[in-house]
């Protein structure tokens, strides 16, 4: 046998063996999973209209067999709208950040559809009892169908709701049974099948990446969990189910406008929860916001009973209440309740695909999970149809109570006072106008007997200045307006007791979300509540078109200035530097060329940009136009009086920020997304996202941001800061930097310095004395002989404190009561560059975040607590002295620091703040800045860009990002190849 023939036979034998193996492999099929049940149809007995395409014919698989993609959902909606023109109409209401459409599908009878526009107008009339008296309302209620809204998947990885929406929509459109026909006759049903298409699309990509040949019923597997940042948030990773009152995102903006256009009487919001759960539905437990209409309790119980009967018929497990509260008004279902609807929440055990094996041994399939939503929705729609007239009347009566002169919202007006930060003020007014609130402009000063400010002070005979915007609480949306703008809503006493008990007995809170959200506090804009109706001379007001920023006083300027009181000045600086313009920042107020500007104003000197003088006006005009902020020309750099001249050190030349934002597994996707959104939408400048810092060439960046999380800190990062980099760390990211042996920051966390509190207390005294510009007696200053004894802060204000062990025990006790989200007042160092554009105090939302302790050597431009004069009965307290000598002030400590004499500390503004937590928070630093080598470290105790709405605090973050690289010596040099 030749070697070639042997090789040939070997090849044939091997090839045949491979072919046989391939055939055998192709014939293998997955073993069935015991207990995995996938119903073929969710409506096995339905009679379908053959002219209307089934979901399976469009999707290529039975509806709810697996999650449909956003494109497939749109294809279904468009197909049904094209073929069932007498039963449905498709409306596009928004476009997501990634360009995906958001639709709602209107389903009703042919008769209702033919007069749909008239129905919508009549529902608007029913929503304003001032123009619709009861007898007219009676006629409308008798003839109008009620609007019921079903919305799904506002969290992108809670996928079942969208597939339930498809199944439900097809049934309501294509079924010929009497039940579907009755629902179409009595109701206008609006299906909003996908409220977060970007998040869903991201999550379905993760499912596709981890889909195997066999079903997977392990809920810990990546198929079911996904990976960072998962699919809950939208493109910018925001939780859209907190955005209904904030209006940060286009998805929310469009949805709220649609809800306002239709005035639904019922709104269902379908979610998913832990895969080992069962099914939750409304009503919620306490705390319930006091501005939710009282009738909600009756209707919530009625809908729950009917839904429970439907679940009982199918033998399903469910619950309500428990963790589901309704204090924060930004949830979608709760938000609808403030508008007069009955909001209903669904939370179904979340299955990503296939099914999940549960503790009792059974497997819950994806199809079954979807089916539970459908069962609940049909039960709720049936209840709505059964009580159509009563629900319409309830909606009318809620609005009627809201506008009644004898109602609970009469004689109260919310006042937004004038403020120089016009961009920020305009942004808040835009939110209020988008919500549909009626606003008035005050044309002349208005003296009121009593007003209350954000600090809780009661002002008597207060003068509301002309230019203020008034929001009378007595208007059709009174419940919602009060929920958004009341300064200090409070829990019922029994709810407070239950929360305290939970903390003490179980060491955990029952609170589900933040307890404070007042929009004027988020925005850091001054506001009052006035216990009176607006004056007659106040005029209806709407937000004018955005101003067109332009160049002022062109001439032959030596410089141009953007006013630093306005947040848009930071945007202007960032965009000019990205365009190659040299920019300076004023760290003191100044007056040049007869014009006065505050500190933080942005200056573009012509001398700095002498190589670009021809194009400079155009660059400035473009920047002014896109920011809406004027640029003022200066013909001289000579400062008046003692104010700085243009060439002084008080006009600091800035460096263009080259930004790296660090994310991935150990990072909060919410905080990462909020900062990303801030950079993209407020600054619109280039930046890089990194999934870590090890092995990276950090020279490409001069500013690195560590969002809330637990980042790795390689040695190269420490070297980078020492060479001139600016490092910003937020929330939990500060903990590794502040560890005693880490060799990073000099800032420490409170539990780590309980044996050294005297040094930190002395820093508080020094800062307070400096802010007061306090002088010793002038005769001592000019005396030729020193006085025998001099007062010192630690003798005057200090006093013995407990020992270290007792302090540690006390701190552990106080930490048990840290807030879940409360606004507190913080004092601001108005001479620090980080606080440019900030008022002397600001509201800060705090929770269980690290408490930063800063002593001498660390700058703390923002600290918790506002010193103000104490009432006479506390300011004058003295210690007894039997020798008739001058009495020493009694030591009055709030937490770890004594109060300066004659002061009290204003702290809580809004939300639940236990006294123990107040003592722990008082005087801690919210923001710190320190040199580290030739660079700097800036720490934030809490996320400053929270939910894209915390405009007061995000101004300081913006200052740190845009101006920070200019405050290092020397700046980091970019590698030559870049």
ZIJO-V315778 format. One record per backbone hydrogen bond with DSSP energy under -0.5 kcal/mol. NH is the residue of the N-H (numbers start at 0). CO is the residue of the C=O. Records with the same first field share a line. If there is no record, write none. Layout:
# ZIJO-V315778
NH: CO ; CO
This chain:
# ZIJO-V315778
5: 1
6: 2
7: 3
8: 4
9: 5
10: 6
11: 7
12: 8
13: 9
14: 10
15: 11
16: 12
17: 13
18: 14
19: 15
20: 16
21: 17
22: 18
23: 19
24: 20
25: 21
26: 22
27: 23 ; 24
33: 31
35: 32
36: 34
37: 35
38: 36
45: 42
47: 45
48: 173
49: 47
51: 48
52: 50
57: 53 ; 54
58: 54
59: 55
63: 65
64: 61
72: 68
73: 69
74: 70
75: 71
76: 72
77: 73
78: 74
79: 75
80: 76
81: 77
82: 78
83: 79
86: 83
87: 83
88: 105
90: 103
92: 90 ; 101
93: 101
95: 99
98: 95
101: 93
103: 90
104: 190
105: 88 ; 103
106: 104 ; 188
107: 86
108: 183
112: 108
113: 109
114: 110 ; 111
115: 112
118: 114
119: 115
120: 116
121: 117
122: 118
123: 119
124: 120
125: 121
126: 122
127: 124
130: 127
131: 127
135: 132
136: 132
137: 133
138: 134
139: 135
140: 136
141: 137
142: 138 ; 139
143: 139
145: 185
147: 145 ; 187
148: 265
149: 189
150: 148 ; 267
151: 191
152: 269
155: 230 ; 231
157: 154
158: 156
160: 157
161: 158
162: 158
163: 159
164: 160
165: 161
166: 162
167: 163
168: 164
169: 165
170: 166
171: 167
172: 168
173: 169
174: 170
175: 46
180: 176
181: 177
182: 178
183: 179
184: 180
185: 181
186: 182
187: 145
188: 106 ; 186
189: 147 ; 187
190: 104 ; 188
191: 149 ; 189
192: 190
194: 151
195: 152
199: 195
200: 196
201: 197
202: 198
203: 199
204: 200
205: 201
206: 202
207: 203
208: 204
209: 205 ; 206
210: 206 ; 207
218: 216
220: 217
223: 220
224: 220
225: 221
229: 226
233: 237
236: 233
239: 237
241: 238
242: 239
243: 329
246: 242
252: 248
253: 249
254: 250
255: 251
256: 252
257: 253
258: 254
259: 255
260: 256
261: 257
262: 258
264: 146
265: 146
266: 341
267: 148
268: 343
269: 150 ; 267
270: 268 ; 345
272: 347
276: 273
279: 346
280: 318
281: 344
284: 323
288: 325
291: 288
295: 292
296: 293
297: 293
298: 294
299: 295
300: 296
301: 297
302: 298
303: 299
304: 300
305: 301
306: 302
307: 303
308: 304
309: 305
310: 306
311: 307
312: 308
313: 309 ; 310
314: 311
315: 310
318: 278
320: 282
323: 320
324: 322
325: 284 ; 286
330: 327
334: 330
335: 331
336: 332
337: 333
338: 334 ; 335
339: 336
340: 335
341: 264
342: 340
343: 266
345: 268
346: 279
347: 270
348: 277
349: 272
354: 215 ; 352
355: 363
356: 216
357: 361
360: 357
363: 355 ; 361
364: 362
365: 353
368: 364
369: 365
370: 366
371: 367
372: 368
373: 369
374: 370
375: 371
376: 372
377: 373
378: 374
379: 375
380: 376
381: 377
382: 378
383: 379
384: 380
385: 381
386: 382
387: 384
390: 386
391: 387
392: 388
393: 389
394: 390
395: 391
396: 392
397: 393
398: 394
399: 395
400: 396
401: 397
402: 398
403: 399 ; 400
406: 403
409: 406
411: 408
412: 529
413: 470
414: 527
415: 468
416: 414 ; 525
421: 419
424: 420
425: 421
426: 422
427: 423
428: 424
429: 425
430: 426
431: 427
432: 428
433: 429
434: 430
435: 432
436: 431
439: 469
440: 538
441: 467
442: 440
445: 463
447: 445 ; 461
450: 458
451: 528
452: 456
453: 526
455: 452
458: 450 ; 456
460: 448
461: 447
463: 445 ; 461
464: 462
466: 441
467: 464
468: 415
469: 439 ; 467
470: 413
472: 411
473: 411
474: 472
477: 474
479: 337
480: 476
481: 477
482: 478
483: 479
484: 480
485: 481
495: 491
496: 492
497: 493
498: 494
499: 495
500: 496
501: 497
502: 498
503: 499
504: 500
505: 501
506: 501 ; 502
507: 501
514: 820
518: 483
521: 517
522: 518
523: 519
524: 519
527: 414
528: 451
529: 412
530: 449
531: 529
537: 534
538: 440
540: 438
548: 546 ; 623
551: 630
556: 553
557: 633
558: 633
559: 603
560: 631
561: 601
562: 629
565: 562
568: 565
569: 566
570: 566
571: 567
572: 568
573: 569
574: 570
575: 571
576: 572
577: 573
578: 574
579: 576
580: 575
583: 602
584: 651
585: 600
586: 584 ; 649
589: 596
591: 594
592: 637
594: 591
596: 589
599: 585
600: 597
601: 561
602: 583
603: 559
604: 602
605: 557
606: 557
608: 604 ; 605
609: 606
611: 608
612: 609
615: 611
616: 612
618: 614
619: 615
620: 616
621: 617
622: 618
623: 619
624: 620
625: 621
626: 622
627: 623
628: 623
630: 549
631: 560 ; 629
632: 551
633: 558
638: 636
639: 590
642: 639
643: 588
645: 636
647: 644
650: 647
651: 584 ; 649
653: 582
658: 656
659: 702
660: 687
661: 659 ; 704
662: 689
666: 663
667: 707
668: 666
671: 667
672: 668
673: 669
674: 670
675: 671
676: 672
677: 673
678: 674
679: 675
680: 676
681: 676 ; 677
682: 677
683: 678
684: 678
687: 658
689: 660 ; 687
695: 692
697: 695
699: 696
700: 697
701: 657
702: 657
703: 725
704: 659
705: 727
706: 661 ; 704
708: 729
709: 665
716: 713
717: 713
718: 714
719: 715
720: 716
721: 717
722: 718
723: 720
724: 719
725: 701
726: 724 ; 935
727: 703 ; 725
728: 937
729: 705
730: 939
732: 729
733: 730
734: 731
736: 732
737: 733
741: 738
744: 736
747: 852
749: 850
751: 748
752: 749
755: 752
758: 755
759: 755
760: 756
761: 757
762: 758
763: 759
764: 760
765: 761
766: 762
767: 763
768: 764
769: 765
770: 766
771: 767
772: 768 ; 769
773: 768
779: 776
780: 776
781: 777
782: 779
794: 791
795: 791
796: 792
797: 792
806: 802
807: 803
808: 804
809: 805
810: 806
811: 807
812: 808
813: 809
814: 810
815: 811 ; 812
816: 813
817: 814
821: 845
822: 909
823: 843
824: 906
825: 841
826: 862 ; 864
827: 839
828: 860
829: 827
831: 828
834: 831
835: 832
837: 834
841: 825
843: 823
845: 821 ; 843
848: 846
851: 849 ; 924
852: 747
853: 851
857: 854
858: 928
861: 926
862: 826
863: 923
864: 824
865: 905
866: 864
867: 903
869: 901
873: 870
874: 870
875: 871
876: 873
878: 887
883: 880
889: 876
892: 890
893: 896
894: 892
896: 893
898: 891
902: 899
903: 867
905: 865 ; 903
906: 904
908: 822
909: 822
912: 910
913: 816
917: 913
918: 914
919: 915
920: 916
921: 917
922: 863
923: 920
924: 851
925: 861
926: 861
927: 938
928: 858
929: 936
931: 934
933: 721
934: 931
935: 724
936: 929
937: 726
938: 927
939: 728
940: 925
945: 942
947: 944
948: 945
949: 945
950: 948
951: 521
953: 949
954: 950
955: 952
956: 952
957: 953
958: 954
959: 955
960: 956
961: 957
962: 958
963: 958 ; 959
964: 960
965: 962
966: 963
967: 964
968: 933
971: 723
977: 974
